[in-house]
Amino acid sequence: MARLRERYSKEIVPDLKKALGRDNLLSLPRISKVVVSMGVGKAIENKNRIDAAAKDLGQITGQKPTVCVARKSVAGFKLREGQPIGVKVTLRGDRAFEFLDRLVSIVIPRIRDFRGLSPKAFDEAGNYNLGVSEQVIFPEIVLDKMEFVQGMNITIGITARKKSDSFELLKRMGFPFRQPDENEEKKAKAAPAPEAAPASKQGA
């Protein structure tokens, strides 16, 4: 069993039950999947980009990526329907937990000028989205053998009733969220309300 998954069962679940005031395990937030994707727009100019991205993503996740193709043609971008434009991997079970464990304990600490993850990157369904600007922060990537710098998006699928439930889960899994900026909050509260627009004159 993955180390993080074991900790989830033994430590995180009991802690979540207390924090959220629930006894029903099915009502607690859970990791359903992790989707790691690379949008390779420059593959339109250089087909080798797709192969390089697929190789790197496979090394990072330990799973063979799926190639994503354009659903329709866009003349302005010289994009044709069916043309490869990215790669992705969907991780579940132990592989998902192993990836998240490495992400939190090894990868995120290697991000330059890191100031914490945004606590506002949850969607309405409670899933969390994280963007990475370059794949070299993953230890599986050897800098001398890297062909192209490529960013990626990581979507953590979470079964939750609301965003706050997902936040509580990821916080206990070790995700380093940054604290809200109190000064920004005070400025937002102190800012004067916008003035109402003057009513238009009838018969002008």
C-alpha positions as CSV (number, residue, x, y, z in Angstrom):
1,M,0.0,0.0,0.0
2,A,1.2,3.5,-0.8
3,R,2.7,5.4,2.2
4,L,0.2,8.3,1.8
5,R,-2.7,6.0,1.4
6,E,-1.8,4.1,4.6
7,R,-1.6,7.4,6.5
8,Y,-4.9,8.5,5.0
9,S,-6.6,5.4,6.4
10,K,-4.9,5.4,9.8
11,E,-4.6,9.1,10.6
12,I,-6.3,11.4,8.1
13,V,-9.8,9.7,8.1
14,P,-10.2,9.8,11.9
15,D,-9.0,13.4,12.0
16,L,-11.5,14.4,9.2
17,K,-14.3,12.7,11.0
18,K,-13.7,14.9,14.1
19,A,-13.0,18.1,12.1
20,L,-16.1,17.7,9.9
21,G,-18.3,16.2,12.6
22,R,-19.3,13.1,10.6
23,D,-19.3,9.4,11.4
24,N,-20.3,8.1,8.0
25,L,-17.1,7.3,6.0
26,L,-18.9,7.7,2.7
27,S,-19.6,11.4,3.5
28,L,-15.9,12.2,3.9
29,P,-13.9,13.7,1.0
30,R,-11.8,11.2,-0.9
31,I,-9.3,11.2,-3.7
32,S,-11.0,9.7,-6.8
33,K,-8.2,10.3,-9.4
34,V,-5.3,12.5,-10.4
35,V,-5.1,13.8,-14.0
36,V,-1.7,15.0,-15.2
37,S,-1.8,16.7,-18.6
38,M,0.5,18.7,-20.9
39,G,-1.0,21.0,-23.5
40,V,1.5,21.1,-26.3
41,G,0.4,23.9,-28.6
42,K,3.8,24.1,-30.3
43,A,3.3,20.6,-31.6
44,I,1.6,22.4,-34.6
45,E,5.0,23.6,-35.6
46,N,7.1,20.7,-34.4
47,K,5.6,17.2,-34.2
48,N,8.5,16.0,-32.1
49,R,7.1,18.0,-29.2
50,I,4.3,15.5,-28.6
51,D,6.7,12.6,-28.5
52,A,9.0,14.4,-26.1
53,A,6.1,15.4,-23.8
54,A,4.7,11.9,-23.8
55,K,8.2,10.5,-22.8
56,D,8.6,13.0,-20.0
57,L,5.0,12.5,-18.7
58,G,5.5,8.7,-18.8
59,Q,8.7,9.0,-16.7
60,I,7.0,11.3,-14.2
61,T,3.8,9.3,-13.7
62,G,5.0,5.7,-14.4
63,Q,2.1,5.2,-16.8
64,K,1.8,5.5,-20.5
65,P,0.2,8.8,-21.6
66,T,-2.8,9.2,-23.9
67,V,-2.4,11.6,-26.8
68,C,-5.1,14.3,-26.9
69,V,-6.2,15.5,-30.4
70,A,-8.1,18.6,-31.5
71,R,-11.8,18.2,-31.8
72,K,-12.3,20.7,-34.5
73,S,-10.2,22.8,-36.9
74,V,-9.3,26.4,-36.1
75,A,-7.9,28.2,-39.2
76,G,-6.6,31.1,-37.2
77,F,-4.2,28.8,-35.2
78,K,-3.5,26.5,-38.2
79,L,-5.1,23.7,-36.2
80,R,-6.7,20.8,-38.0
81,E,-9.3,18.4,-36.5
82,G,-7.6,15.3,-35.2
83,Q,-4.2,16.9,-34.8
84,P,-2.3,16.0,-31.6
85,I,-2.2,18.9,-29.2
86,G,-1.3,17.3,-25.9
87,V,-0.9,14.3,-23.6
88,K,-2.4,13.2,-20.4
89,V,-2.4,10.5,-17.8
90,T,-5.2,9.5,-15.3
91,L,-3.9,8.0,-12.1
92,R,-6.1,6.0,-9.6
93,G,-5.7,4.0,-6.5
94,D,-2.1,3.5,-5.2
95,R,-0.6,5.2,-8.2
96,A,-2.6,8.4,-7.5
97,F,-1.5,8.4,-3.8
98,E,2.1,7.6,-4.7
99,F,2.1,10.6,-7.2
100,L,0.6,12.9,-4.6
101,D,3.1,11.8,-2.0
102,R,6.0,12.6,-4.3
103,L,4.4,15.9,-5.3
104,V,4.1,17.1,-1.7
105,S,7.3,15.8,-0.2
106,I,9.7,16.2,-3.2
107,V,8.4,18.2,-6.1
108,I,6.7,21.2,-4.6
109,P,9.7,22.0,-2.3
110,R,11.8,22.2,-5.5
111,I,9.7,25.0,-7.0
112,R,11.8,28.3,-7.1
113,D,10.4,31.2,-5.1
114,F,7.6,29.1,-3.8
115,R,5.2,31.0,-1.5
116,G,2.5,28.4,-1.0
117,L,-0.4,26.9,-3.0
118,S,-3.4,29.0,-3.7
119,P,-6.4,28.0,-1.4
120,K,-8.7,29.4,-4.1
121,A,-7.9,26.9,-6.9
122,F,-10.8,24.6,-6.2
123,D,-13.6,24.3,-8.7
124,E,-17.3,24.1,-7.9
125,A,-17.1,20.3,-7.6
126,G,-14.3,20.5,-5.0
127,N,-11.5,19.3,-7.4
128,Y,-8.1,21.1,-7.0
129,N,-6.1,22.4,-10.0
130,L,-2.4,23.1,-9.9
131,G,-0.3,24.4,-12.7
132,V,3.5,23.7,-13.0
133,S,5.6,25.8,-15.4
134,E,8.3,23.2,-16.1
135,Q,8.7,19.5,-15.8
136,V,12.3,19.6,-14.6
137,I,11.1,20.0,-11.0
138,F,10.3,16.3,-11.0
139,P,13.3,14.2,-10.1
140,E,12.5,11.7,-12.8
141,I,13.5,14.2,-15.5
142,V,17.2,14.5,-16.2
143,L,18.0,18.0,-17.3
144,D,20.7,17.0,-19.8
145,K,18.3,14.7,-21.6
146,M,15.3,17.0,-21.6
147,E,14.4,18.1,-25.1
148,F,11.9,20.9,-24.4
149,V,10.7,22.9,-21.4
150,Q,7.1,21.9,-20.9
151,G,4.5,23.0,-18.4
152,M,1.7,20.8,-17.1
153,N,-1.6,20.9,-15.2
154,I,-2.4,18.6,-12.3
155,T,-6.1,18.1,-11.4
156,I,-6.9,16.3,-8.2
157,G,-10.3,14.7,-8.4
158,I,-12.0,14.8,-5.0
159,T,-15.4,13.5,-3.9
160,A,-16.6,16.1,-1.6
161,R,-19.8,18.0,-0.6
162,K,-18.1,21.4,-0.8
163,K,-14.8,23.1,-1.5
164,S,-14.0,23.5,2.2
165,D,-14.2,19.7,2.6
166,S,-11.6,19.2,-0.1
167,F,-9.4,21.9,1.4
168,E,-9.5,20.1,4.8
169,L,-8.5,16.8,3.1
170,L,-5.5,18.2,1.1
171,K,-4.3,20.2,4.1
172,R,-4.1,17.1,6.2
173,M,-2.3,15.3,3.3
174,G,0.5,17.9,3.6
175,F,-0.4,20.3,0.8
176,P,1.4,23.6,1.7
177,F,-1.4,26.2,1.2
178,R,-0.4,29.8,1.7
179,Q,-2.2,31.9,4.4
180,P,-4.6,34.5,3.3
181,D,-3.1,38.0,3.0
182,E,-4.7,39.9,5.9
183,N,-3.7,43.2,4.4
184,E,-5.5,42.4,1.1
185,E,-8.6,41.4,3.0
186,K,-8.6,44.6,5.1
187,K,-8.2,46.7,1.9
188,A,-11.0,44.9,0.2
189,K,-13.3,45.5,3.2
190,A,-12.2,49.1,3.5
191,A,-12.6,49.9,-0.2
192,P,-15.5,52.3,-0.8
193,A,-18.5,50.8,-2.6
194,P,-18.7,51.8,-6.3
195,E,-21.0,54.8,-7.0
196,A,-24.2,54.1,-8.8
197,A,-24.3,55.2,-12.4
198,P,-26.4,58.3,-12.9
199,A,-29.9,57.6,-14.2
200,S,-30.4,58.4,-17.9
201,K,-32.5,61.4,-18.7
202,Q,-35.8,60.7,-20.3
203,G,-36.5,62.3,-23.6
204,A,-32.8,63.4,-24.1
